Amino acid sequence: MPIKIFKFGGASIETVERVHQVARILQDHLGEPLVAVISAMGKTTNDLEKVAEHYYRRQRETAAQLLNSIRDRHLQFASRLIGDNDPVFEQLRQICHKMEWQLGEKPYQSYDYYYDQLVSQGEMFSSLILAAFLNRSGIPARWLDVREVIQTDDTFRDGRIQWQATQDRMNEKVKPLFARHSLIITQGFIGATKEGAITTLGREGSDYSAAIFANMLDAESLSIWKDVEGLKNADPKLFEDTIPIDEVNYNEVIEMAYYGAQVIHPKTIKPLQNKKIPLYVKCFLDKELPGTVIHHTDGLAKLPPIIVFKKGQVLITVTTRDFSFITEENLSKLYNIFHDLRIKLNLMQNGAISFSCCIDQNAEKIEQLIRTLHQDFNITYNEGLELLTVRHYENGIIDKLINGKRILLEQKSPQTVQLVLKG
């Protein structure tokens, strides 16, 4: 029987009622081979990021207090779901003890390394609790430590998958489990190096984890369960009268993700497209809704304008000091700087002696970038901006979207327009 992959985000397991709803969804597929990839509960990742930040700043007492709060919240949540007599409580405490031990040590490696060792534990907490609850509820589930399966390089906070090593582990450790278990519960977002150091796959990387499982297990499909009805042409939190999208192809979703749409992680599509595995975006609040299917298809109906707003943007413009042209040599130097600092260019444009780009506002990264660029270039930059992207734009829509805002940079093609705006 073909394997299915389900991915449940943090919103789907942040309350007792929602965990019961996840159980009902899994109950519908009892007996079918299924891997459920689980994110951290609610805002746990954000809270663990604060633990990592305080620890790295040598504010260990504050970090420990935050960790205690996270520990207590998860233990109380598990108690409400499961009761008080279950091995999961000792497992959770052991994870916290290891984290406390880490907080007691002075940091001597990079921040990104400690980020991964600490922040990754959110997925361990949530997946252990869910697996214990399912087994108590009569839904047999086998918990799997994804760190023993997904192998990455040592690029912390953005681990690059070692595909052959991961496929070998998938064949050795995961496929045989289906001889005795139909439901496997594992974690998204995280992997490990060959030496066993924990890595993460980038913020919101659980979608990507699920796609890796789908690809390597030759899955029938991947379903991502969210608190939305499916894909829409814009964020319903920002816009009224959004239009649902029932069906879309891989290429369009890759474009949407690249420009910043938050529904699907940008890396998710390639492993699916390579094996033509359909992706369903489903609503866990109402499992009967059809949602959206993303698959390999041509000849789809005309899509409505797709609107993506990214806030917290910085526009940086560099110019050559000697009035030399921004040609291949200078462009190569600039690209290498952005690559080395792992800064994604959301938009870029160059003239004769200038190069402009729009990037996410990250104080630490921008400080490093400016320090590096200053060696060879003059720099100006604007903070607190918005990046508006509209695909399949129509006459008049842009004027409505930018009403009262000033355009600092514009880039347009027949399919897509991008505007850097100051509000």
One Martini backbone bead per residue (centre of mass of N, CA, C, O) as a GRO file, in nm:
protein
  423
    1MET     BB    1   0.096   0.036   0.023
    2PRO     BB    2   0.094   0.352  -0.003
    3ILE     BB    3   0.249   0.629   0.118
    4LYS     BB    4   0.185   0.880   0.358
    5ILE     BB    5   0.214   1.239   0.419
    6PHE     BB    6   0.208   1.428   0.717
    7LYS     BB    7   0.167   1.777   0.822
    8PHE     BB    8   0.199   1.946   1.142
    9GLY     BB    9   0.156   2.234   1.280
   10GLY     BB   10   0.161   2.432   1.558
   11ALA     BB   11  -0.150   2.507   1.549
   12SER     BB   12  -0.257   2.195   1.562
   13ILE     BB   13  -0.102   2.163   1.882
   14GLU     BB   14  -0.181   2.412   2.100
   15THR     BB   15  -0.433   2.238   2.185
   16VAL     BB   16  -0.631   1.999   2.302
   17GLU     BB   17  -0.849   2.013   2.080
   18ARG     BB   18  -0.646   1.995   1.839
   19VAL     BB   19  -0.528   1.720   1.907
   20HIS     BB   20  -0.796   1.571   1.873
   21GLN     BB   21  -0.821   1.642   1.573
   22VAL     BB   22  -0.568   1.498   1.480
   23ALA     BB   23  -0.663   1.218   1.573
   24ARG     BB   24  -0.906   1.204   1.380
   25ILE     BB   25  -0.743   1.213   1.121
   26LEU     BB   26  -0.572   0.956   1.182
   27GLN     BB   27  -0.808   0.758   1.223
   28ASP     BB   28  -0.900   0.762   0.919
   29HIS     BB   29  -0.590   0.611   0.859
   30LEU     BB   30  -0.605   0.348   0.983
   31GLY     BB   31  -0.363   0.114   0.845
   32GLU     BB   32  -0.209   0.317   0.698
   33PRO     BB   33   0.072   0.424   0.561
   34LEU     BB   34   0.222   0.672   0.792
   35VAL     BB   35   0.367   1.002   0.809
   36ALA     BB   36   0.413   1.226   1.086
   37VAL     BB   37   0.495   1.566   1.082
   38ILE     BB   38   0.623   1.771   1.351
   39SER     BB   39   0.585   2.054   1.515
   40ALA     BB   40   0.599   2.297   1.716
   41MET     BB   41   0.429   2.441   1.961
   42GLY     BB   42   0.324   2.712   1.860
   43LYS     BB   43   0.565   2.946   2.014
   44THR     BB   44   0.824   2.779   2.090
   45THR     BB   45   1.043   2.874   1.897
   46ASN     BB   46   1.050   3.166   1.992
   47ASP     BB   47   1.128   3.097   2.288
   48LEU     BB   48   1.394   2.941   2.220
   49GLU     BB   49   1.535   3.178   2.089
   50LYS     BB   50   1.561   3.337   2.354
   51VAL     BB   51   1.737   3.136   2.497
   52ALA     BB   52   1.974   3.150   2.297
   53GLU     BB   53   2.031   3.452   2.319
   54HIS     BB   54   2.089   3.468   2.625
   55TYR     BB   55   2.311   3.261   2.637
   56TYR     BB   56   2.509   3.404   2.432
   57ARG     BB   57   2.505   3.671   2.631
   58ARG     BB   58   2.540   3.551   2.931
   59GLN     BB   59   2.216   3.512   3.023
   60ARG     BB   60   2.155   3.243   3.202
   61GLU     BB   61   1.923   3.305   3.397
   62THR     BB   62   1.716   3.388   3.185
   63ALA     BB   63   1.730   3.130   3.017
   64ALA     BB   64   1.639   2.938   3.247
   65GLN     BB   65   1.362   3.064   3.299
   66LEU     BB   66   1.248   3.014   3.018
   67LEU     BB   67   1.287   2.708   3.017
   68ASN     BB   68   1.105   2.647   3.260
   69SER     BB   69   0.848   2.750   3.124
   70ILE     BB   70   0.849   2.551   2.888
   71ARG     BB   71   0.849   2.294   3.053
   72ASP     BB   72   0.587   2.341   3.217
   73ARG     BB   73   0.397   2.371   2.976
   74HIS     BB   74   0.441   2.080   2.865
   75LEU     BB   75   0.370   1.919   3.119
   76GLN     BB   76   0.081   2.031   3.147
   77PHE     BB   77  -0.017   1.944   2.870
   78ALA     BB   78   0.035   1.639   2.906
   79SER     BB   79  -0.148   1.606   3.154
   80ARG     BB   80  -0.415   1.684   3.009
   81LEU     BB   81  -0.394   1.450   2.793
   82ILE     BB   82  -0.269   1.181   2.978
   83GLY     BB   83  -0.170   1.246   3.249
   84ASP     BB   84   0.083   1.122   3.499
   85ASN     BB   85   0.130   0.810   3.380
   86ASP     BB   86   0.417   0.845   3.183
   87PRO     BB   87   0.717   0.820   3.012
   88VAL     BB   88   0.719   1.110   2.882
   89PHE     BB   89   0.806   1.276   3.132
   90GLU     BB   90   1.098   1.170   3.145
   91GLN     BB   91   1.178   1.255   2.858
   92LEU     BB   92   1.136   1.558   2.898
   93ARG     BB   93   1.330   1.595   3.136
   94GLN     BB   94   1.587   1.500   2.993
   95ILE     BB   95   1.596   1.725   2.787
   96CYS     BB   96   1.610   1.958   2.994
   97HIS     BB   97   1.872   1.871   3.132
   98LYS     BB   98   2.051   1.907   2.880
   99MET     BB   99   1.987   2.208   2.847
  100GLU     BB  100   2.088   2.298   3.126
  101TRP     BB  101   2.376   2.209   3.080
  102GLN     BB  102   2.428   2.401   2.845
  103LEU     BB  103   2.373   2.668   3.012
  104GLY     BB  104   2.631   2.605   3.205
  105GLU     BB  105   2.794   2.670   2.958
  106LYS     BB  106   3.025   2.814   2.775
  107PRO     BB  107   3.044   2.975   2.487
  108TYR     BB  108   3.256   2.854   2.186
  109GLN     BB  109   3.062   2.879   1.961
  110SER     BB  110   2.840   2.945   1.751
  111TYR     BB  111   2.526   3.060   1.748
  112ASP     BB  112   2.406   2.858   1.542
  113TYR     BB  113   2.475   2.608   1.701
  114TYR     BB  114   2.302   2.671   1.958
  115TYR     BB  115   2.039   2.709   1.824
  116ASP     BB  116   2.004   2.412   1.730
  117GLN     BB  117   2.030   2.266   2.007
  118LEU     BB  118   1.775   2.424   2.132
  119VAL     BB  119   1.537   2.477   1.922
  120SER     BB  120   1.487   2.172   1.833
  121GLN     BB  121   1.323   2.073   2.097
  122GLY     BB  122   1.030   2.139   2.023
  123GLU     BB  123   0.983   1.881   1.843
  124MET     BB  124   1.035   1.676   2.062
  125PHE     BB  125   0.810   1.745   2.251
  126SER     BB  126   0.559   1.724   2.059
  127SER     BB  127   0.603   1.431   1.950
  128LEU     BB  128   0.595   1.284   2.220
  129ILE     BB  129   0.315   1.374   2.312
  130LEU     BB  130   0.152   1.274   2.070
  131ALA     BB  131   0.233   0.975   2.079
  132ALA     BB  132   0.126   0.922   2.364
  133PHE     BB  133  -0.168   1.001   2.311
  134LEU     BB  134  -0.232   0.801   2.086
  135ASN     BB  135  -0.173   0.541   2.247
  136ARG     BB  136  -0.390   0.610   2.470
  137SER     BB  137  -0.626   0.631   2.223
  138GLY     BB  138  -0.582   0.375   2.017
  139ILE     BB  139  -0.328   0.491   1.833
  140PRO     BB  140  -0.085   0.349   1.690
  141ALA     BB  141   0.257   0.471   1.758
  142ARG     BB  142   0.576   0.549   1.612
  143TRP     BB  143   0.857   0.682   1.730
  144LEU     BB  144   1.088   0.912   1.558
  145ASP     BB  145   1.424   1.001   1.516
  146VAL     BB  146   1.531   1.222   1.276
  147ARG     BB  147   1.844   1.235   1.344
  148GLU     BB  148   1.873   0.927   1.224
  149VAL     BB  149   1.804   1.025   0.912
  150ILE     BB  150   1.869   1.327   0.869
  151GLN     BB  151   2.137   1.439   0.675
  152THR     BB  152   2.385   1.690   0.717
  153ASP     BB  153   2.560   1.940   0.726
  154ASP     BB  154   2.738   2.221   0.907
  155THR     BB  155   2.492   2.423   0.847
  156PHE     BB  156   2.375   2.617   1.061
  157ARG     BB  157   2.024   2.691   1.016
  158ASP     BB  158   2.100   2.545   0.702
  159GLY     BB  159   2.082   2.254   0.630
  160ARG     BB  160   2.232   2.030   0.407
  161ILE     BB  161   2.140   1.774   0.230
  162GLN     BB  162   2.232   1.429   0.240
  163TRP     BB  163   2.094   1.233   0.021
  164GLN     BB  164   2.226   0.951   0.024
  165ALA     BB  165   2.247   0.914   0.332
  166THR     BB  166   1.942   0.952   0.380
  167GLN     BB  167   1.843   0.721   0.201
  168ASP     BB  168   1.989   0.497   0.352
  169ARG     BB  169   1.842   0.549   0.623
  170MET     BB  170   1.557   0.512   0.520
  171ASN     BB  171   1.594   0.215   0.434
  172GLU     BB  172   1.701   0.112   0.721
  173LYS     BB  173   1.491   0.272   0.944
  174VAL     BB  174   1.194   0.307   0.806
  175LYS     BB  175   1.077   0.091   0.615
  176PRO     BB  176   1.074  -0.152   0.828
  177LEU     BB  177   0.847  -0.037   1.020
  178PHE     BB  178   0.594  -0.121   0.831
  179ALA     BB  179   0.577  -0.423   0.927
  180ARG     BB  180   0.454  -0.310   1.236
  181HIS     BB  181   0.375  -0.013   1.132
  182SER     BB  182   0.155   0.257   1.023
  183LEU     BB  183   0.245   0.482   1.241
  184ILE     BB  184   0.459   0.771   1.217
  185ILE     BB  185   0.637   0.980   1.445
  186THR     BB  186   0.786   1.299   1.370
  187GLN     BB  187   1.018   1.550   1.283
  188GLY     BB  188   1.068   1.871   1.204
  189PHE     BB  189   1.347   2.093   1.097
  190ILE     BB  190   1.544   1.842   1.158
  191GLY     BB  191   1.885   1.724   1.207
  192ALA     BB  192   2.215   1.577   1.126
  193THR     BB  193   2.520   1.505   1.146
  194LYS     BB  194   2.746   1.257   1.122
  195GLU     BB  195   2.839   1.332   1.432
  196GLY     BB  196   2.542   1.446   1.576
  197ALA     BB  197   2.480   1.729   1.520
  198ILE     BB  198   2.247   1.958   1.538
  199THR     BB  199   2.011   2.062   1.288
  200THR     BB  200   1.864   2.304   1.077
  201LEU     BB  201   1.641   2.396   0.782
  202GLY     BB  202   1.498   2.638   0.860
  203ARG     BB  203   1.257   2.833   0.880
  204GLU     BB  204   0.981   2.639   0.842
  205GLY     BB  205   1.113   2.329   0.773
  206SER     BB  206   0.884   2.103   0.791
  207ASP     BB  207   0.793   2.087   0.500
  208TYR     BB  208   1.065   1.982   0.397
  209SER     BB  209   1.076   1.726   0.559
  210ALA     BB  210   0.822   1.600   0.432
  211ALA     BB  211   0.935   1.599   0.139
  212ILE     BB  212   1.168   1.407   0.193
  213PHE     BB  213   0.998   1.167   0.273
  214ALA     BB  214   0.832   1.151   0.014
  215ASN     BB  215   1.066   1.104  -0.180
  216MET     BB  216   1.215   0.850  -0.026
  217LEU     BB  217   0.918   0.685  -0.009
  218ASP     BB  218   0.734   0.717  -0.249
  219ALA     BB  219   0.485   0.880  -0.220
  220GLU     BB  220   0.157   0.952  -0.290
  221SER     BB  221   0.153   1.194  -0.065
  222LEU     BB  222   0.117   1.537   0.057
  223SER     BB  223  -0.004   1.673   0.372
  224ILE     BB  224  -0.087   2.003   0.479
  225TRP     BB  225  -0.185   2.109   0.800
  226LYS     BB  226  -0.399   2.387   0.855
  227ASP     BB  227  -0.568   2.708   0.948
  228VAL     BB  228  -0.662   2.679   0.647
  229GLU     BB  229  -0.845   2.612   0.350
  230GLY     BB  230  -0.605   2.721   0.170
  231LEU     BB  231  -0.520   2.865  -0.096
  232LYS     BB  232  -0.456   3.210  -0.165
  233ASN     BB  233  -0.406   3.528  -0.318
  234ALA     BB  234  -0.397   3.612  -0.006
  235ASP     BB  235  -0.377   3.738   0.302
  236PRO     BB  236  -0.651   3.732   0.517
  237LYS     BB  237  -0.516   3.925   0.740
  238LEU     BB  238  -0.484   4.173   0.511
  239PHE     BB  239  -0.734   4.073   0.330
  240GLU     BB  240  -1.017   4.106   0.164
  241ASP     BB  241  -1.158   3.901  -0.057
  242THR     BB  242  -1.036   3.638  -0.103
  243ILE     BB  243  -0.908   3.385  -0.330
  244PRO     BB  244  -0.943   3.072  -0.400
  245ILE     BB  245  -0.718   2.786  -0.463
  246ASP     BB  246  -0.760   2.466  -0.591
  247GLU     BB  247  -0.532   2.481  -0.829
  248VAL     BB  248  -0.176   2.407  -0.882
  249ASN     BB  249   0.141   2.438  -0.983
  250TYR     BB  250   0.466   2.417  -0.908
  251ASN     BB  251   0.574   2.677  -1.039
  252GLU     BB  252   0.385   2.878  -0.895
  253VAL     BB  253   0.464   2.806  -0.599
  254ILE     BB  254   0.760   2.875  -0.621
  255GLU     BB  255   0.712   3.171  -0.675
  256MET     BB  256   0.551   3.238  -0.421
  257ALA     BB  257   0.771   3.148  -0.218
  258TYR     BB  258   1.002   3.328  -0.317
  259TYR     BB  259   0.828   3.604  -0.256
  260GLY     BB  260   0.685   3.514   0.052
  261ALA     BB  261   0.487   3.311   0.085
  262GLN     BB  262   0.363   3.134   0.386
  263VAL     BB  263   0.243   2.847   0.313
  264ILE     BB  264   0.520   2.758   0.168
  265HIS     BB  265   0.813   2.628   0.166
  266PRO     BB  266   1.052   2.684  -0.072
  267LYS     BB  267   1.188   2.375  -0.061
  268THR     BB  268   0.942   2.171  -0.099
  269ILE     BB  269   0.891   2.117  -0.412
  270LYS     BB  270   1.129   1.964  -0.546
  271PRO     BB  271   1.097   1.673  -0.423
  272LEU     BB  272   0.813   1.645  -0.555
  273GLN     BB  273   0.859   1.712  -0.857
  274ASN     BB  274   1.072   1.486  -0.915
  275LYS     BB  275   0.808   1.267  -0.845
  276LYS     BB  276   0.515   1.368  -0.876
  277ILE     BB  277   0.403   1.474  -0.593
  278PRO     BB  278   0.133   1.554  -0.434
  279LEU     BB  279   0.000   1.859  -0.280
  280TYR     BB  280  -0.184   1.915   0.020
  281VAL     BB  281  -0.394   2.177   0.141
  282LYS     BB  282  -0.522   2.158   0.467
  283CYS     BB  283  -0.790   2.162   0.712
  284PHE     BB  284  -0.803   2.080   1.049
  285LEU     BB  285  -1.082   2.217   1.131
  286ASP     BB  286  -1.184   2.093   0.831
  287LYS     BB  287  -1.142   1.787   0.680
  288GLU     BB  288  -1.367   1.819   0.439
  289LEU     BB  289  -1.215   2.010   0.295
  290PRO     BB  290  -1.044   2.028  -0.007
  291GLY     BB  291  -0.860   2.253  -0.075
  292THR     BB  292  -0.529   2.218  -0.215
  293VAL     BB  293  -0.370   2.136  -0.524
  294ILE     BB  294  -0.028   2.036  -0.595
  295HIS     BB  295   0.089   1.986  -0.933
  296HIS     BB  296   0.134   1.815  -1.237
  297THR     BB  297   0.025   2.070  -1.464
  298ASP     BB  298  -0.175   2.180  -1.730
  299GLY     BB  299  -0.416   2.409  -1.813
  300LEU     BB  300  -0.501   2.616  -1.620
  301ALA     BB  301  -0.670   2.834  -1.485
  302LYS     BB  302  -0.687   3.148  -1.437
  303LEU     BB  303  -0.526   3.345  -1.227
  304PRO     BB  304  -0.520   3.544  -0.987
  305PRO     BB  305  -0.394   3.778  -0.819
  306ILE     BB  306  -0.082   3.759  -0.652
  307ILE     BB  307  -0.031   3.856  -0.307
  308VAL     BB  308   0.277   3.989  -0.157
  309PHE     BB  309   0.376   4.070   0.175
  310LYS     BB  310   0.680   4.228   0.304
  311LYS     BB  311   0.807   4.296   0.596
  312GLY     BB  312   1.095   4.406   0.714
  313GLN     BB  313   1.273   4.593   0.515
  314VAL     BB  314   1.581   4.643   0.320
  315LEU     BB  315   1.749   4.905   0.144
  316ILE     BB  316   2.038   4.856  -0.057
  317THR     BB  317   2.305   5.079  -0.169
  318VAL     BB  318   2.573   5.046  -0.400
  319THR     BB  319   2.886   5.212  -0.475
  320THR     BB  320   3.144   5.307  -0.647
  321ARG     BB  321   3.432   5.492  -0.571
  322ASP     BB  322   3.562   5.501  -0.889
  323PHE     BB  323   3.332   5.473  -1.112
  324SER     BB  324   3.293   5.191  -1.167
  325PHE     BB  325   3.145   4.937  -1.300
  326ILE     BB  326   2.869   4.715  -1.268
  327THR     BB  327   3.006   4.427  -1.329
  328GLU     BB  328   3.115   4.115  -1.312
  329GLU     BB  329   3.325   4.167  -1.089
  330ASN     BB  330   3.139   4.318  -0.884
  331LEU     BB  331   2.908   4.114  -0.879
  332SER     BB  332   3.070   3.876  -0.777
  333LYS     BB  333   3.151   4.008  -0.510
  334LEU     BB  334   2.864   4.055  -0.403
  335TYR     BB  335   2.754   3.764  -0.415
  336ASN     BB  336   2.966   3.645  -0.222
  337ILE     BB  337   2.885   3.805   0.024
  338PHE     BB  338   2.593   3.703   0.047
  339HIS     BB  339   2.665   3.405   0.058
  340ASP     BB  340   2.853   3.405   0.311
  341LEU     BB  341   2.604   3.544   0.490
  342ARG     BB  342   2.327   3.428   0.417
  343ILE     BB  343   2.170   3.633   0.208
  344LYS     BB  344   1.865   3.711   0.084
  345LEU     BB  345   1.744   3.817  -0.227
  346ASN     BB  346   1.436   3.971  -0.299
  347LEU     BB  347   1.582   4.212  -0.459
  348MET     BB  348   1.734   4.329  -0.773
  349GLN     BB  349   1.944   4.616  -0.895
  350ASN     BB  350   2.126   4.766  -1.175
  351GLY     BB  351   2.360   4.994  -1.275
  352ALA     BB  352   2.643   5.135  -1.362
  353ILE     BB  353   2.736   5.219  -1.027
  354SER     BB  354   2.492   5.040  -0.909
  355PHE     BB  355   2.346   4.849  -0.625
  356SER     BB  356   2.029   4.697  -0.549
  357CYS     BB  357   1.863   4.573  -0.244
  358CYS     BB  358   1.633   4.341  -0.089
  359ILE     BB  359   1.603   4.266   0.264
  360ASP     BB  360   1.593   4.133   0.552
  361GLN     BB  361   1.552   4.234   0.880
  362ASN     BB  362   1.885   4.193   1.030
  363ALA     BB  363   2.099   4.322   1.239
  364GLU     BB  364   2.339   4.127   1.232
  365LYS     BB  365   2.365   4.095   0.922
  366ILE     BB  366   2.386   4.398   0.846
  367GLU     BB  367   2.640   4.460   0.999
  368GLN     BB  368   2.819   4.264   0.841
  369LEU     BB  369   2.762   4.373   0.560
  370ILE     BB  370   2.858   4.667   0.592
  371ARG     BB  371   3.144   4.600   0.682
  372THR     BB  372   3.217   4.455   0.413
  373LEU     BB  373   3.134   4.669   0.195
  374HIS     BB  374   3.315   4.916   0.296
  375GLN     BB  375   3.583   4.825   0.163
  376ASP     BB  376   3.456   4.899  -0.161
  377PHE     BB  377   3.193   5.071  -0.075
  378ASN     BB  378   2.919   5.262  -0.096
  379ILE     BB  379   2.648   5.330   0.148
  380THR     BB  380   2.290   5.285   0.146
  381TYR     BB  381   1.995   5.287   0.374
  382ASN     BB  382   1.660   5.140   0.430
  383GLU     BB  383   1.416   5.107   0.673
  384GLY     BB  384   1.098   4.985   0.721
  385LEU     BB  385   0.989   4.813   0.481
  386GLU     BB  386   0.816   4.711   0.179
  387LEU     BB  387   0.724   4.414  -0.012
  388LEU     BB  388   0.568   4.405  -0.327
  389THR     BB  389   0.394   4.128  -0.482
  390VAL     BB  390   0.262   4.074  -0.824
  391ARG     BB  391   0.089   3.829  -0.979
  392HIS     BB  392  -0.109   3.872  -1.235
  393TYR     BB  393  -0.153   4.157  -1.306
  394GLU     BB  394  -0.374   4.439  -1.305
  395ASN     BB  395  -0.538   4.698  -1.382
  396GLY     BB  396  -0.533   4.901  -1.076
  397ILE     BB  397  -0.420   4.727  -0.836
  398ILE     BB  398  -0.166   4.885  -0.757
  399ASP     BB  399  -0.294   5.153  -0.669
  400LYS     BB  400  -0.447   5.028  -0.427
  401LEU     BB  401  -0.192   4.904  -0.272
  402ILE     BB  402  -0.018   5.203  -0.271
  403ASN     BB  403  -0.182   5.381  -0.109
  404GLY     BB  404   0.023   5.624   0.051
  405LYS     BB  405   0.287   5.527  -0.094
  406ARG     BB  406   0.636   5.496  -0.154
  407ILE     BB  407   0.845   5.447  -0.425
  408LEU     BB  408   1.183   5.315  -0.437
  409LEU     BB  409   1.127   5.042  -0.609
  410GLU     BB  410   1.113   4.891  -0.945
  411GLN     BB  411   0.980   4.575  -1.089
  412LYS     BB  412   0.908   4.447  -1.428
  413SER     BB  413   0.697   4.205  -1.577
  414PRO     BB  414   0.452   4.038  -1.741
  415GLN     BB  415   0.388   3.878  -1.451
  416THR     BB  416   0.567   4.076  -1.255
  417VAL     BB  417   0.555   4.288  -0.960
  418GLN     BB  418   0.793   4.503  -0.780
  419LEU     BB  419   0.782   4.682  -0.456
  420VAL     BB  420   0.936   4.934  -0.278
  421LEU     BB  421   0.805   5.053   0.038
  422LYS     BB  422   0.696   5.359   0.197
  423GLY     BB  423   0.457   5.426   0.464
   0.00000   0.00000   0.00000
